[in-house]
């Protein structure tokens, strides 16, 4: 291996500075297992409260852990297309949020879109296959 000096970047001002070394991400062995979510997952509704089944305004939603039976009843709300993009099926996800929170679907449909997406993205990874099992 040659002991060449690191290339220099010359900013427009004319001063010289060395290029920082690249950061190396730790391996999976160094990081350890992912943290497990504790159930229920609580999602704060930041933008707009919704009504619950008792007609009360609520500012947070409590989501229980999904099970295979939920997918059987409401469908899998997440798909991976042929390009590897993860897609959310909005209708199925709305029904899944309703089922996991115990709040009726018409009240879930009243959510602010940003709050709805907060719920959907918190749940997204639980409906994806784990490549470790392949």
C-alpha positions in Angstrom: 0.0 0.0 0.0 1.4 3.4 -1.0 1.9 6.0 1.7 0.3 8.8 -0.4 -0.9 11.9 1.4 -4.6 12.3 1.7 -6.1 14.5 -1.1 -6.8 18.1 -0.2 -9.9 20.0 -0.9 -9.4 23.6 -1.7 -12.5 25.6 -0.9 -13.3 28.7 -3.0 -11.7 31.0 -0.4 -8.3 29.4 -1.3 -7.5 27.9 2.1 -6.5 24.3 2.2 -7.9 21.6 4.5 -7.5 17.8 4.7 -10.4 15.5 3.8 -11.7 13.8 6.9 -11.4 10.0 7.0 -14.6 8.1 6.1 -16.7 6.9 9.1 -17.1 3.2 9.3 -20.4 1.9 10.6 -20.2 -0.8 13.3 -21.0 -4.3 12.4 -24.1 -6.1 13.6 -22.0 -8.0 16.1 -20.7 -4.8 17.6 -24.2 -3.1 17.7 -26.1 -6.1 19.1 -29.8 -6.9 18.7 -32.3 -4.1 17.9 -34.2 -2.8 20.9 -37.6 -4.4 21.2 -40.6 -2.2 21.4 -42.6 -2.3 24.6 -46.2 -2.8 24.1 -48.5 -1.0 23.9 -46.9 1.6 21.7 -48.2 5.1 22.5 -48.3 7.6 19.7 -49.0 11.2 20.6 -51.4 13.0 18.2 -49.5 16.2 17.9 -51.7 18.1 15.3 -55.3 17.3 16.1 -57.1 15.2 18.7 -59.6 12.5 17.6 -62.7 11.2 19.3 -62.6 7.8 20.9 -65.5 5.3 21.0 -66.9 7.1 24.1 -67.0 10.5 22.3 -64.0 11.9 24.3 -61.2 13.8 22.6 -57.9 12.0 22.9 -54.4 13.3 22.1 -52.7 9.9 22.1 -53.4 6.4 20.7 -52.3 3.2 22.3 -51.5 0.4 19.9 -51.3 -3.2 21.0 -48.9 -5.7 19.5 -50.2 -6.9 16.1 -50.8 -10.7 15.5 -51.1 -12.8 12.5 -54.9 -12.9 13.0 -55.0 -9.1 12.5 -53.4 -9.7 9.0 -55.9 -12.4 8.3 -58.8 -10.1 9.2 -57.7 -6.7 7.8 -54.9 -7.7 5.3 -51.2 -6.9 5.4 -50.9 -3.1 5.3 -47.3 -3.2 4.0 -46.0 -4.5 0.6 -42.6 -4.5 -1.0 -42.7 -4.0 -4.7 -40.3 -5.5 -7.3 -37.9 -2.5 -6.9 -37.6 -3.1 -3.2 -39.7 -0.1 -2.2 -41.8 -0.5 0.9 -45.4 0.6 0.3 -48.1 1.3 2.7 -51.7 0.2 1.7 -53.5 3.2 3.3 -56.9 1.5 3.6 -55.5 -1.6 5.3 -53.3 0.4 7.5 -56.3 2.5 8.7 -58.2 -0.6 9.6 -55.1 -2.0 11.3 -54.6 1.2 13.4 -58.3 1.0 14.3 -58.0 -2.7 15.3 -54.8 -2.3 17.3 -56.0 0.9 19.1 -59.6 -0.2 19.7 -60.8 3.1 18.1 -63.5 2.8 15.4 -62.3 3.3 11.8 -64.5 6.5 11.2 -62.6 8.2 14.1 -59.2 7.0 12.7 -60.2 8.6 9.4 -60.6 12.0 11.2 -56.9 12.0 12.1 -54.6 14.7 10.8 -52.5 13.1 8.0 -49.3 13.7 9.9 -50.5 11.9 13.0 -51.9 9.1 10.8 -48.4 8.7 9.2 -46.8 8.7 12.6 -48.9 5.7 13.6 -48.4 4.0 10.2 -44.6 4.4 10.3 -44.3 3.2 13.9 -46.2 0.0 12.8 -44.6 -0.5 9.4 -41.6 -2.7 10.4 -43.9 -5.2 12.2 -45.5 -6.2 8.8 -42.2 -6.7 6.9 -40.5 -10.1 6.6 -37.3 -10.6 8.5 -34.5 -11.6 6.1 -32.8 -13.5 8.9 -35.5 -16.1 8.6 -34.8 -16.8 5.0 
